[in-house]
Amino acid sequence: QVQLVESGGGLVQAGGSLTLSCATSGIIFSLAPMGWHRQAPGKQRELVATISSGSRVHYGDSMKGRFTISRDNAKSTVYLQMNSLKPENTAVYYCNSDRSIWGQGTQVTVSS
């Protein structure tokens, strides 16, 4: 059974940091491109970051410099480190495998 389970979301003040985790099962994680997207209320889902099986990374334009995606193949887990958070970063953050398998999402709320 394929599962992607996000964790680490929550409420944080502006300027703070959070690290999201996405634990996977049922996929060959070491070969899987992984990514994070987010969706704010009333807005379309947007790219946050992706990481290839070879750990090549790509970030959405507004994430560069503040967000870091990484992966641990031994744990079949992908991470998203978010620093200097802003209220506009408030959204549900979704983990995905190759944009075809999605987790249930984790809420991130940044207060001003």
C-alpha positions as CSV (number, residue, x, y, z in Angstrom):
1,Q,0.0,0.0,0.0
2,V,1.4,3.3,-1.1
3,Q,1.3,6.0,1.6
4,L,2.7,9.5,2.0
5,V,2.2,10.9,5.5
6,E,3.1,14.5,6.2
7,S,3.9,15.9,9.7
8,G,5.4,18.9,11.3
9,G,2.9,21.6,10.4
10,G,1.5,23.9,13.0
11,L,1.2,27.5,14.1
12,V,4.3,29.7,14.1
13,Q,4.9,33.4,14.4
14,A,6.2,35.4,11.5
15,G,10.0,35.0,11.2
16,G,9.9,31.6,12.8
17,S,10.8,28.2,11.3
18,L,9.2,24.9,10.7
19,T,10.4,21.6,9.3
20,L,7.9,19.4,7.5
21,S,8.5,15.7,7.1
22,C,6.9,13.3,4.6
23,A,7.3,9.6,5.5
24,T,6.6,7.3,2.6
25,S,5.9,3.6,2.2
26,G,5.0,1.3,-0.8
27,I,7.3,3.1,-3.3
28,I,10.9,2.7,-4.3
29,F,11.8,5.9,-2.6
30,S,15.4,6.1,-3.7
31,L,14.2,6.2,-7.4
32,A,11.3,8.6,-6.8
33,P,11.3,12.3,-7.6
34,M,9.7,14.0,-4.6
35,G,8.1,17.4,-4.1
36,W,6.2,19.7,-1.9
37,H,3.3,21.9,-3.1
38,R,1.0,24.1,-1.1
39,Q,-2.5,25.5,-1.4
40,A,-3.8,28.5,0.4
41,P,-7.5,29.2,0.8
42,G,-9.0,30.4,-2.4
43,K,-5.8,29.9,-4.4
44,Q,-4.5,27.3,-6.7
45,R,-2.0,24.7,-5.6
46,E,1.5,25.9,-6.3
47,L,5.0,24.4,-6.4
48,V,7.2,24.8,-3.3
49,A,10.1,22.6,-4.1
50,T,11.1,19.4,-5.8
51,I,14.0,17.0,-5.4
52,S,15.1,14.4,-7.9
53,S,16.3,10.9,-7.1
54,G,19.8,12.3,-7.5
55,S,19.0,15.1,-5.0
56,R,18.9,17.9,-7.6
57,V,16.6,20.5,-6.2
58,H,14.3,23.1,-7.7
59,Y,12.3,25.8,-5.9
60,G,9.3,27.9,-6.6
61,D,10.3,31.6,-7.2
62,S,9.1,32.9,-3.8
63,M,10.7,30.1,-1.9
64,K,14.3,30.5,-2.9
65,G,16.7,31.3,-0.1
66,R,14.2,30.5,2.7
67,F,13.1,27.0,2.1
68,T,15.3,23.9,1.8
69,I,14.1,20.5,0.5
70,S,16.1,17.4,1.3
71,R,15.7,13.6,1.4
72,D,16.9,10.7,3.4
73,N,16.7,7.6,1.3
74,A,17.5,5.3,4.3
75,K,14.3,6.6,6.0
76,S,12.2,7.0,2.8
77,T,11.5,10.5,4.0
78,V,11.6,13.9,2.4
79,Y,11.8,17.1,4.4
80,L,11.1,20.8,3.9
81,Q,12.9,23.2,6.1
82,M,11.2,26.6,6.1
83,N,12.8,29.7,7.6
84,S,11.8,33.3,8.0
85,L,8.2,32.4,7.6
86,K,5.7,35.0,6.5
87,P,1.9,35.1,7.0
88,E,1.5,34.6,3.2
89,N,3.2,31.2,3.6
90,T,0.0,30.0,5.4
91,A,-1.3,27.1,3.5
92,V,-1.8,23.3,3.5
93,Y,1.4,21.8,2.4
94,Y,1.3,18.6,0.4
95,C,4.0,16.0,-0.2
96,N,4.0,14.2,-3.5
97,S,5.9,11.5,-5.4
98,D,6.5,12.5,-9.0
99,R,3.3,14.6,-8.8
100,S,1.2,11.5,-9.1
101,I,0.9,10.3,-5.5
102,W,-0.1,12.8,-2.9
103,G,-0.2,12.9,0.9
104,Q,-3.1,14.3,2.9
105,G,-1.4,17.6,3.6
106,T,-0.3,19.4,6.7
107,Q,-1.5,22.8,7.8
108,V,1.0,25.6,8.3
109,T,-0.3,28.8,9.8
110,V,2.0,31.8,10.2
111,S,0.7,34.6,12.5
112,S,1.7,38.2,12.1
